[in-house]
Amino acid sequence: MSLSSYRMHRIYLAATMNYGLGSNDPEELAYYNKIRKEMDDMKKEPFKSGITINLDNLEEIYK
């Protein structure tokens, strides 16, 4: 049995808000753990914003 979109949304909210799932259904637990793992992986990656400029090549660009 696959999860309904309503149940997937409820599990997603519980995972993102760091709440417990409160269910022993293996399919729901697998989806919950998948989301928690993705969130943990995103926290580990360094956040990069903006445009990076290589200052070594800057003079060549503006010639």
C-alpha positions as CSV (number, residue, x, y, z in Angstrom):
1,M,0.0,0.0,0.0
2,S,1.4,3.4,-1.0
3,L,1.1,6.5,1.1
4,S,-1.5,9.0,0.3
5,S,-0.4,12.5,-0.5
6,Y,-2.1,13.7,2.7
7,R,-0.2,11.2,4.8
8,M,3.1,12.1,3.0
9,H,2.5,15.8,3.8
10,R,1.8,15.0,7.5
11,I,5.0,13.0,7.7
12,Y,7.0,15.7,5.9
13,L,5.7,18.3,8.4
14,A,6.6,16.1,11.4
15,A,10.1,15.5,10.0
16,T,10.8,19.1,9.2
17,M,9.5,20.4,12.5
18,N,11.6,17.8,14.3
19,Y,8.5,16.1,15.8
20,G,8.2,12.4,16.4
21,L,6.2,10.3,13.9
22,G,4.1,8.4,16.4
23,S,3.6,5.5,14.0
24,N,5.1,2.0,13.6
25,D,4.1,1.6,10.0
26,P,7.3,0.6,8.2
27,E,6.4,2.5,5.0
28,E,5.8,5.7,7.0
29,L,9.0,5.2,9.1
30,A,11.0,4.8,5.9
31,Y,9.6,8.0,4.4
32,Y,10.2,9.9,7.7
33,N,13.8,8.7,8.0
34,K,14.4,9.6,4.3
35,I,13.4,13.2,4.9
36,R,15.3,13.4,8.2
37,K,18.5,12.1,6.4
38,E,18.1,14.6,3.6
39,M,17.7,17.4,6.1
40,D,20.8,16.3,8.0
41,D,22.8,16.1,4.8
42,M,21.8,19.7,3.8
43,K,23.0,20.9,7.2
44,K,26.4,19.3,6.7
45,E,27.0,21.0,3.3
46,P,28.5,24.4,3.4
47,F,26.2,27.2,2.3
48,K,27.5,29.1,-0.7
49,S,25.8,32.2,-2.0
50,G,26.6,34.8,-4.5
51,I,29.1,34.8,-7.3
52,T,32.6,33.7,-6.7
53,I,35.3,35.6,-8.5
54,N,38.7,34.3,-9.3
55,L,40.9,37.4,-8.6
56,D,43.8,35.9,-10.5
57,N,42.0,36.2,-13.8
58,L,40.3,39.5,-13.0
59,E,42.9,41.6,-15.0
60,E,42.4,39.4,-18.1
61,I,38.7,39.9,-17.9
62,Y,38.8,43.7,-17.9
63,K,41.4,44.1,-20.7
